Amino acid sequence: MGNNTSPLESLAAFTIAFVAGIVATAAFGGYISWIKKTKSDD
């Protein structure tokens, strides 16, 4: 069986994964800063 995916589909999949990684990194960074801020309030 051959590979029947178009280059555009591959690019779209890569873009979705890249954007998801950016969103996850930003969310994790925000969570870490929230934890640090909450911990310093004690």
C-alpha positions in Angstrom: 0.0 0.0 0.0 1.3 3.4 -0.9 1.2 6.7 1.0 -1.9 8.5 -0.4 -1.8 11.6 1.9 -1.3 14.9 0.2 1.4 17.3 1.3 -1.4 19.8 2.4 -2.8 17.2 4.8 0.7 16.6 6.3 1.2 20.3 6.7 -2.2 20.7 8.3 -1.4 17.9 10.7 1.9 19.4 11.6 0.3 22.8 12.1 -2.3 21.4 14.4 0.3 19.6 16.5 2.5 22.7 16.6 -0.3 25.0 17.7 -1.4 22.4 20.3 2.2 22.4 21.7 2.2 26.1 21.9 -1.1 26.2 23.7 0.0 23.4 26.1 3.2 25.2 26.9 1.5 28.5 27.6 -1.1 26.8 29.8 1.6 25.0 31.7 3.6 28.2 32.2 0.5 30.0 33.4 -0.3 27.1 35.8 3.3 27.2 37.2 3.1 31.0 37.7 -0.3 30.6 39.4 1.2 27.9 41.7 4.1 30.2 42.6 1.8 33.1 43.3 -0.5 31.0 45.4 2.4 29.5 47.4 3.8 32.9 48.2 0.5 34.1 49.6 0.8 31.6 52.5 
